[in-house]
Amino acid sequence: MPAARNRVIASKGVAVTILTLPETLDRRAVAELSPKLLALRGAAIVLDAGSVRKLGTIGFEMLIAARHQWQADGLEIEFRNWSEDAMQALTRIGASVDMLTGEAGQ
């Protein structure tokens, strides 16, 4: 899995870290990405899903857990740039981007 990259940008006067998600979000990727997410806890983040081509249930569960944790911490988390492949993978597992944004009643 390519290393997830991050960069800090100014958004609304707040530093936001952008973390680029890997091409495949399976069990192995989750094991590698989880510590990186935990290291970013306490800061607003954007998860860029533009590179995601394959997304398993465990990858989706990790993203849901991150959303819940950031919300519980009172911090902003944003998911953006979903690839068409990732959108189709979400549909296959019975999920949607709305479930990550909280717009699906989650």
Protein Blocks (a to p, Z undefined) as FASTA:
>chain_A
ZZdddddddeehiacddddddfbdcfklmmmmmmmmmmmgoiacdddfklpmbdcfklmm
mmmmmmmmmmmnopacddehiafklmmmmmmnopafklmnopnoZZ
